Amino acid sequence: MSEPENTQDNVETIELDRFLKLAQIAQSGGEAKVIIKSGAILVNGIVETRRGRKLRPGDRVEHNGEEYVIESDGQDPPE
């Protein structure tokens, strides 16, 4: 399993499709793509259809009435 990425401003991000797999909403990347493209995912209350959407700590992802909040892993970013 790959680690969350750090952006230039040192804020951790994870792509939406990867998050769906980690949260066990989707079993594969292909399934994640179908779920996202169907409009079934809300990010911060807005329908999101981009599977590469970068999620940051504090973002809220909704699917089928379940809400997930993105949290930091608590580790310092690499230098």
FIFI-372305 format. One record per residue: residue number from 1; residue in one letter; x negated, y, z negated of N, C-alpha, C, CB in turn. Coordinates in steps of 0.001 Angstrom, whole numbers. Atoms other than C-alpha are relative to their C-alpha. Glycine has a CB too. Layout:
N
@seq: NUM; type: A; n_c1: X; n_c2: Y; n_c3: Z; ca_c1: X; ca_c2: Y; ca_c3: Z; c_c1: X; c_c2: Y; c_c3: Z; cb_c1: X; cb_c2: Y; cb_c3: Z;
...
***
This chain:
79
@seq: 1; type: M; n_c1: -847; n_c2: -1162; n_c3: 0; ca_c1: 0; ca_c2: 0; ca_c3: 0; c_c1: -898; c_c2: 1233; c_c3: 0; cb_c1: 967; cb_c2: -6; cb_c3: -1217;
@seq: 2; type: S; n_c1: 850; n_c2: -1173; n_c3: -80; ca_c1: -1455; ca_c2: 3370; ca_c3: 917; c_c1: 394; c_c2: 1027; c_c3: -1048; cb_c1: 70; cb_c2: 612; cb_c3: 1391;
@seq: 3; type: E; n_c1: -175; n_c2: -1021; n_c3: 1027; ca_c1: -1835; ca_c2: 6267; ca_c3: -1463; c_c1: 677; c_c2: 1229; c_c3: 580; cb_c1: -1347; cb_c2: 379; cb_c3: -620;
@seq: 4; type: P; n_c1: -536; n_c2: -1279; n_c3: -466; ca_c1: 33; ca_c2: 9586; ca_c3: -1288; c_c1: -1127; c_c2: 874; c_c3: 536; cb_c1: 752; cb_c2: 729; cb_c3: -1139;
@seq: 5; type: E; n_c1: 993; n_c2: -884; n_c3: -591; ca_c1: -1768; ca_c2: 12202; ca_c3: 781; c_c1: -51; c_c2: 1301; c_c3: -791; cb_c1: 318; cb_c2: 274; cb_c3: 1490;
@seq: 6; type: N; n_c1: 127; n_c2: -1339; n_c3: 561; ca_c1: -3088; ca_c2: 15521; ca_c3: -500; c_c1: -81; c_c2: 967; c_c3: 1158; cb_c1: -1248; cb_c2: 125; cb_c3: -937;
@seq: 7; type: T; n_c1: 31; n_c2: -1017; n_c3: -1041; ca_c1: -2388; ca_c2: 18556; ca_c3: 1654; c_c1: -1098; c_c2: 989; c_c3: -325; cb_c1: 1369; cb_c2: 715; cb_c3: 133;
@seq: 8; type: Q; n_c1: 1067; n_c2: -975; n_c3: 206; ca_c1: -4745; ca_c2: 21482; ca_c3: 1985; c_c1: 174; c_c2: 775; c_c3: -1296; cb_c1: -56; cb_c2: 960; cb_c3: 1164;
@seq: 9; type: D; n_c1: -201; n_c2: -729; n_c3: 1257; ca_c1: -3138; ca_c2: 23187; ca_c3: -1016; c_c1: 5; c_c2: -943; c_c3: -1203; cb_c1: 1314; cb_c2: 786; cb_c3: 50;
@seq: 10; type: N; n_c1: 165; n_c2: 1006; n_c3: 1058; ca_c1: -3810; ca_c2: 20013; ca_c3: -3082; c_c1: 1305; c_c2: -429; c_c3: -653; cb_c1: -918; cb_c2: 527; cb_c3: -1054;
@seq: 11; type: V; n_c1: -1272; n_c2: 511; n_c3: 481; ca_c1: -144; ca_c2: 19122; ca_c3: -3470; c_c1: 216; c_c2: -1356; c_c3: 650; cb_c1: 1179; cb_c2: 986; cb_c3: 316;
@seq: 12; type: E; n_c1: -231; n_c2: 1336; n_c3: -536; ca_c1: 572; ca_c2: 15418; ca_c3: -3100; c_c1: 1233; c_c2: -3; c_c3: 882; cb_c1: 150; cb_c2: -1023; cb_c3: -1132;
@seq: 13; type: T; n_c1: -1158; n_c2: 197; n_c3: -860; ca_c1: 2890; ca_c2: 14454; ca_c3: -276; c_c1: 99; c_c2: -1472; c_c3: 352; cb_c1: -94; cb_c2: 872; cb_c3: 1281;
@seq: 14; type: I; n_c1: -223; n_c2: 1336; n_c3: -545; ca_c1: 4416; ca_c2: 11256; ca_c3: 1004; c_c1: 1022; c_c2: 157; c_c3: 1116; cb_c1: 493; cb_c2: -1022; cb_c3: -1110;
@seq: 15; type: E; n_c1: -938; n_c2: -88; n_c3: -1117; ca_c1: 6176; ca_c2: 10779; ca_c3: 4311; c_c1: 1300; c_c2: -705; c_c3: -370; cb_c1: -611; cb_c2: -617; cb_c3: 1287;
@seq: 16; type: L; n_c1: -1328; n_c2: 510; n_c3: 334; ca_c1: 9900; ca_c2: 10093; ca_c3: 4114; c_c1: 132; c_c2: -1488; c_c3: 286; cb_c1: 1058; cb_c2: 763; cb_c3: 768;
@seq: 17; type: D; n_c1: -149; n_c2: 1423; n_c3: -307; ca_c1: 9727; ca_c2: 6720; ca_c3: 5866; c_c1: -783; c_c2: -873; c_c3: -971; cb_c1: -454; cb_c2: -279; cb_c3: 1425;
@seq: 18; type: R; n_c1: 778; n_c2: 756; n_c3: 991; ca_c1: 6977; ca_c2: 5532; ca_c3: 3502; c_c1: 701; c_c2: -17; c_c3: -1348; cb_c1: -1404; cb_c2: 595; cb_c3: -151;
@seq: 19; type: F; n_c1: -719; n_c2: -60; n_c3: 1269; ca_c1: 8989; ca_c2: 6717; ca_c3: 518; c_c1: 1164; c_c2: -985; c_c3: -11; cb_c1: 507; cb_c2: 1424; cb_c3: -261;
@seq: 20; type: L; n_c1: -1147; n_c2: 907; n_c3: -57; ca_c1: 12044; ca_c2: 4755; ca_c3: 1673; c_c1: -426; c_c2: -1449; c_c3: -196; cb_c1: 730; cb_c2: 153; cb_c3: 1332;
@seq: 21; type: K; n_c1: 510; n_c2: 1357; n_c3: 205; ca_c1: 9949; ca_c2: 1592; ca_c3: 1789; c_c1: -417; c_c2: -205; c_c3: -1454; cb_c1: -1189; cb_c2: -280; cb_c3: 938;
@seq: 22; type: L; n_c1: 432; n_c2: 123; n_c3: 1393; ca_c1: 8398; ca_c2: 2235; ca_c3: -1633; c_c1: 1187; c_c2: -66; c_c3: -965; cb_c1: -903; cb_c2: 1174; cb_c3: -371;
@seq: 23; type: A; n_c1: -1192; n_c2: -19; n_c3: 851; ca_c1: 11833; ca_c2: 2937; ca_c3: -3138; c_c1: 907; c_c2: -1199; c_c3: 280; cb_c1: 778; cb_c2: 1304; cb_c3: 209;
@seq: 24; type: Q; n_c1: -738; n_c2: 1192; n_c3: -404; ca_c1: 13074; ca_c2: -304; ca_c3: -1522; c_c1: 1385; c_c2: 322; c_c3: 566; cb_c1: 139; cb_c2: -934; cb_c3: -1177;
@seq: 25; type: I; n_c1: -1209; n_c2: -363; n_c3: -738; ca_c1: 15779; ca_c2: 1553; ca_c3: 393; c_c1: -59; c_c2: -679; c_c3: 1363; cb_c1: 140; cb_c2: 1559; cb_c3: 149;
@seq: 26; type: A; n_c1: 238; n_c2: 675; n_c3: -1282; ca_c1: 14265; ca_c2: 97; ca_c3: 3585; c_c1: -1058; c_c2: -1075; c_c3: -223; cb_c1: -454; cb_c2: 1019; cb_c3: 1116;
@seq: 27; type: Q; n_c1: 943; n_c2: 1105; n_c3: 124; ca_c1: 12407; ca_c2: -3177; ca_c3: 3955; c_c1: -1172; c_c2: 113; c_c3: 966; cb_c1: 713; cb_c2: -1303; cb_c3: 224;
@seq: 28; type: S; n_c1: 1054; n_c2: -144; n_c3: -1003; ca_c1: 10339; ca_c2: -2077; ca_c3: 6954; c_c1: 30; c_c2: 1415; c_c3: 557; cb_c1: 166; cb_c2: -1043; cb_c3: 1141;
@seq: 29; type: G; n_c1: 43; n_c2: -1298; n_c3: -645; ca_c1: 9271; ca_c2: 981; ca_c3: 8889; c_c1: 1096; c_c2: 162; c_c3: 1034; cb_c1: -1337; cb_c2: 212; cb_c3: 641;
@seq: 30; type: G; n_c1: -1070; n_c2: -43; n_c3: -996; ca_c1: 11745; ca_c2: 113; ca_c3: 11620; c_c1: 1352; c_c2: 252; c_c3: -638; cb_c1: 39; cb_c2: -1295; cb_c3: 787;
@seq: 31; type: E; n_c1: -1263; n_c2: -214; n_c3: 710; ca_c1: 14607; ca_c2: -87; ca_c3: 9155; c_c1: 71; c_c2: 1427; c_c3: -545; cb_c1: 157; cb_c2: -1020; cb_c3: -1151;
@seq: 32; type: A; n_c1: 37; n_c2: -1382; n_c3: 501; ca_c1: 13519; ca_c2: 3230; ca_c3: 7591; c_c1: 339; c_c2: 973; c_c3: 1124; cb_c1: -1393; cb_c2: 335; cb_c3: -598;
@seq: 33; type: K; n_c1: -255; n_c2: -865; n_c3: -1152; ca_c1: 13560; ca_c2: 4837; ca_c3: 11047; c_c1: 1488; c_c2: 28; c_c3: 337; cb_c1: -811; cb_c2: -473; cb_c3: 1218;
@seq: 34; type: V; n_c1: -1427; n_c2: 77; n_c3: -325; ca_c1: 17116; ca_c2: 3623; ca_c3: 11718; c_c1: 833; c_c2: 746; c_c3: -1044; cb_c1: 455; cb_c2: -1474; cb_c3: 90;
@seq: 35; type: I; n_c1: -743; n_c2: -668; n_c3: 1074; ca_c1: 18372; ca_c2: 4831; ca_c3: 8324; c_c1: -138; c_c2: 1513; c_c3: 121; cb_c1: -498; cb_c2: -473; cb_c3: -1383;
@seq: 36; type: I; n_c1: 244; n_c2: -1446; n_c3: -101; ca_c1: 16755; ca_c2: 8254; ca_c3: 8778; c_c1: 704; c_c2: 580; c_c3: 1215; cb_c1: -1509; cb_c2: 293; cb_c3: 77;
@seq: 37; type: K; n_c1: -612; n_c2: -517; n_c3: -1234; ca_c1: 17902; ca_c2: 8715; ca_c3: 12385; c_c1: 1528; c_c2: -5; c_c3: -51; cb_c1: -467; cb_c2: -820; cb_c3: 1191;
@seq: 38; type: S; n_c1: -1462; n_c2: 60; n_c3: 101; ca_c1: 21475; ca_c2: 7794; ca_c3: 11389; c_c1: 583; c_c2: 1175; c_c3: -777; cb_c1: 420; cb_c2: -1296; cb_c3: -659;
@seq: 39; type: G; n_c1: -482; n_c2: -1147; n_c3: 775; ca_c1: 21665; ca_c2: 10904; ca_c3: 9194; c_c1: 424; c_c2: -373; c_c3: -1411; cb_c1: 1156; cb_c2: 650; cb_c3: 711;
@seq: 40; type: A; n_c1: -420; n_c2: 495; n_c3: 1312; ca_c1: 22114; ca_c2: 8850; ca_c3: 6008; c_c1: -871; c_c2: 503; c_c3: -1152; cb_c1: -7; cb_c2: -1500; cb_c3: 4;
@seq: 41; type: I; n_c1: 921; n_c2: -478; n_c3: 1032; ca_c1: 19287; ca_c2: 10602; ca_c3: 4130; c_c1: 134; c_c2: 1507; c_c3: -148; cb_c1: -1460; cb_c2: -384; cb_c3: 340;
@seq: 42; type: L; n_c1: 17; n_c2: -1427; n_c3: 317; ca_c1: 19542; ca_c2: 13978; ca_c3: 2424; c_c1: -1284; c_c2: 288; c_c3: -758; cb_c1: 1262; cb_c2: 426; cb_c3: -835;
@seq: 43; type: V; n_c1: 1155; n_c2: -478; n_c3: 756; ca_c1: 16434; ca_c2: 15825; ca_c3: 1274; c_c1: 359; c_c2: 1393; c_c3: -497; cb_c1: -1325; cb_c2: 11; cb_c3: 875;
@seq: 44; type: N; n_c1: -395; n_c2: -1264; n_c3: 635; ca_c1: 17212; ca_c2: 18619; ca_c3: -1162; c_c1: 1366; c_c2: 469; c_c3: 507; cb_c1: -1061; cb_c2: 1086; cb_c3: 264;
@seq: 45; type: G; n_c1: -1369; n_c2: -317; n_c3: -383; ca_c1: 20860; ca_c2: 18446; ca_c3: -89; c_c1: 239; c_c2: 218; c_c3: 1485; cb_c1: 423; cb_c2: 1193; cb_c3: -715;
@seq: 46; type: I; n_c1: -111; n_c2: -238; n_c3: -1444; ca_c1: 20187; ca_c2: 18728; ca_c3: 3662; c_c1: -312; c_c2: -1293; c_c3: 743; cb_c1: -960; cb_c2: 1147; cb_c3: 459;
@seq: 47; type: V; n_c1: 242; n_c2: 1195; n_c3: -806; ca_c1: 20451; ca_c2: 15901; ca_c3: 6212; c_c1: -1377; c_c2: 114; c_c3: 641; cb_c1: 1106; cb_c2: -184; cb_c3: 1085;
@seq: 48; type: E; n_c1: 1356; n_c2: 22; n_c3: -568; ca_c1: 16931; ca_c2: 14939; ca_c3: 7278; c_c1: -101; c_c2: -1153; c_c3: 987; cb_c1: -1085; cb_c2: -135; cb_c3: -1120;
@seq: 49; type: T; n_c1: 119; n_c2: 1033; n_c3: -1027; ca_c1: 16306; ca_c2: 13051; ca_c3: 10528; c_c1: -1435; c_c2: -173; c_c3: 485; cb_c1: 898; cb_c2: 331; cb_c3: 1174;
@seq: 50; type: R; n_c1: 1416; n_c2: 145; n_c3: -374; ca_c1: 12501; ca_c2: 13377; ca_c3: 10714; c_c1: -644; c_c2: -999; c_c3: -953; cb_c1: -755; cb_c2: 1386; cb_c3: -43;
@seq: 51; type: R; n_c1: 570; n_c2: 1019; n_c3: 885; ca_c1: 10841; ca_c2: 10224; ca_c3: 9416; c_c1: -1353; c_c2: 410; c_c3: -556; cb_c1: -134; cb_c2: -1313; cb_c3: 737;
@seq: 52; type: G; n_c1: 1298; n_c2: -464; n_c3: 470; ca_c1: 7498; ca_c2: 12007; ca_c3: 9044; c_c1: 81; c_c2: 1173; c_c3: -959; cb_c1: -844; cb_c2: 377; cb_c3: 1162;
@seq: 53; type: R; n_c1: -203; n_c2: -1133; n_c3: 924; ca_c1: 9001; ca_c2: 14687; ca_c3: 6768; c_c1: -839; c_c2: -207; c_c3: -1247; cb_c1: 1505; cb_c2: 155; cb_c3: -380;
@seq: 54; type: K; n_c1: 852; n_c2: 96; n_c3: 1181; ca_c1: 6483; ca_c2: 15354; ca_c3: 3986; c_c1: 817; c_c2: 349; c_c3: -1243; cb_c1: -1236; cb_c2: 936; cb_c3: 128;
@seq: 55; type: L; n_c1: -678; n_c2: -228; n_c3: 1264; ca_c1: 8008; ca_c2: 15008; ca_c3: 546; c_c1: -1034; c_c2: 418; c_c3: -1033; cb_c1: 774; cb_c2: -1266; cb_c3: -463;
@seq: 56; type: R; n_c1: 880; n_c2: -517; n_c3: 1043; ca_c1: 6470; ca_c2: 16891; ca_c3: -2378; c_c1: 645; c_c2: -216; c_c3: -1362; cb_c1: -306; cb_c2: 1500; cb_c3: 228;
@seq: 57; type: P; n_c1: -588; n_c2: 129; n_c3: 1338; ca_c1: 6906; ca_c2: 16570; ca_c3: -6136; c_c1: 1134; c_c2: 1015; c_c3: -188; cb_c1: -1086; cb_c2: 197; cb_c3: -1092;
@seq: 58; type: G; n_c1: -1174; n_c2: -839; n_c3: 211; ca_c1: 10320; ca_c2: 17937; ca_c3: -7086; c_c1: 1058; c_c2: -147; c_c3: 1072; cb_c1: -411; cb_c2: 1421; cb_c3: -82;
@seq: 59; type: D; n_c1: -989; n_c2: 223; n_c3: -1057; ca_c1: 11980; ca_c2: 17065; ca_c3: -3769; c_c1: 986; c_c2: -1076; c_c3: -452; cb_c1: -693; cb_c2: -412; cb_c3: 1337;
@seq: 60; type: R; n_c1: -1046; n_c2: 957; n_c3: 341; ca_c1: 15261; ca_c2: 15169; ca_c3: -4131; c_c1: 469; c_c2: -688; c_c3: 1280; cb_c1: 1191; cb_c2: 702; cb_c3: -727;
@seq: 61; type: V; n_c1: -420; n_c2: 809; n_c3: -1144; ca_c1: 16130; ca_c2: 12345; ca_c3: -1739; c_c1: 1272; c_c2: -726; c_c3: -407; cb_c1: -1126; cb_c2: -1016; cb_c3: 448;
@seq: 62; type: E; n_c1: -1281; n_c2: 643; n_c3: 281; ca_c1: 19710; ca_c2: 11057; ca_c3: -1566; c_c1: 328; c_c2: -1009; c_c3: 1091; cb_c1: 1125; cb_c2: 1048; cb_c3: -119;
@seq: 63; type: H; n_c1: -446; n_c2: 1032; n_c3: -938; ca_c1: 20984; ca_c2: 7840; ca_c3: 31; c_c1: 1107; c_c2: -788; c_c3: -672; cb_c1: -1180; cb_c2: -939; cb_c3: 434;
@seq: 64; type: N; n_c1: -1148; n_c2: 762; n_c3: 518; ca_c1: 24385; ca_c2: 6182; ca_c3: -492; c_c1: 360; c_c2: 361; c_c3: -1437; cb_c1: -290; cb_c2: -1481; cb_c3: 82;
@seq: 65; type: G; n_c1: -394; n_c2: -458; n_c3: 1330; ca_c1: 25120; ca_c2: 8294; ca_c3: -3572; c_c1: -1077; c_c2: -134; c_c3: -1060; cb_c1: 1192; cb_c2: -746; cb_c3: -438;
@seq: 66; type: E; n_c1: 1127; n_c2: 115; n_c3: 936; ca_c1: 21779; ca_c2: 7448; ca_c3: -5237; c_c1: -962; c_c2: 1154; c_c3: 252; cb_c1: -732; cb_c2: -1380; cb_c3: 155;
@seq: 67; type: E; n_c1: 954; n_c2: -1098; n_c3: -136; ca_c1: 19376; ca_c2: 10296; ca_c3: -5926; c_c1: -1347; c_c2: -406; c_c3: -586; cb_c1: 530; cb_c2: 1277; cb_c3: -693;
@seq: 68; type: Y; n_c1: 1366; n_c2: 291; n_c3: 407; ca_c1: 15604; ca_c2: 9937; ca_c3: -6204; c_c1: -755; c_c2: 1320; c_c3: -41; cb_c1: -687; cb_c2: -1025; cb_c3: 968;
@seq: 69; type: V; n_c1: 799; n_c2: -1217; n_c3: 121; ca_c1: 13268; ca_c2: 12692; ca_c3: -7410; c_c1: -1463; c_c2: -376; c_c3: 174; cb_c1: 241; cb_c2: 711; cb_c3: -1377;
@seq: 70; type: I; n_c1: 1417; n_c2: 263; n_c3: -255; ca_c1: 9720; ca_c2: 12751; ca_c3: -6076; c_c1: -799; c_c2: 562; c_c3: -1171; cb_c1: -470; cb_c2: 634; cb_c3: 1364;
@seq: 71; type: E; n_c1: 839; n_c2: -416; n_c3: 1110; ca_c1: 7205; ca_c2: 12882; ca_c3: -8895; c_c1: -1464; c_c2: -147; c_c3: 378; cb_c1: 318; cb_c2: -816; cb_c3: -1261;
@seq: 72; type: S; n_c1: 1446; n_c2: 111; n_c3: -179; ca_c1: 3455; ca_c2: 13396; ca_c3: -8974; c_c1: -474; c_c2: -1266; c_c3: -685; cb_c1: -741; cb_c2: 1247; cb_c3: -565;
@seq: 73; type: D; n_c1: 540; n_c2: 1178; n_c3: 660; ca_c1: 1332; ca_c2: 10393; ca_c3: -9844; c_c1: -803; c_c2: 373; c_c3: -1241; cb_c1: -868; cb_c2: -790; cb_c3: 965;
@seq: 74; type: G; n_c1: 665; n_c2: -468; n_c3: 1198; ca_c1: -291; ca_c2: 12539; ca_c3: -12538; c_c1: -1510; c_c2: -4; c_c3: 78; cb_c1: 419; cb_c2: -818; cb_c3: -1135;
@seq: 75; type: Q; n_c1: 1446; n_c2: 32; n_c3: -143; ca_c1: -3811; ca_c2: 12074; ca_c3: -11193; c_c1: -473; c_c2: 1291; c_c3: 654; cb_c1: -445; cb_c2: -1229; cb_c3: 824;
@seq: 76; type: D; n_c1: 588; n_c2: -1168; n_c3: -627; ca_c1: -6073; ca_c2: 14938; ca_c3: -10265; c_c1: -359; c_c2: -325; c_c3: 1444; cb_c1: -1240; cb_c2: 476; cb_c3: -780;
@seq: 77; type: P; n_c1: 365; n_c2: 259; n_c3: -1392; ca_c1: -6646; ca_c2: 15312; ca_c3: -6510; c_c1: -1502; c_c2: -202; c_c3: 140; cb_c1: 463; cb_c2: 1152; cb_c3: 899;
@seq: 78; type: P; n_c1: 1450; n_c2: 196; n_c3: -204; ca_c1: -10019; ca_c2: 14134; ca_c3: -5166; c_c1: -668; c_c2: 1295; c_c3: 403; cb_c1: -263; cb_c2: -1073; cb_c3: 1070;
@seq: 79; type: E; n_c1: 732; n_c2: -1227; n_c3: -329; ca_c1: -12690; ca_c2: 16780; ca_c3: -4806; c_c1: -796; c_c2: -161; c_c3: 1261; cb_c1: -920; cb_c2: 400; cb_c3: -1133;
***
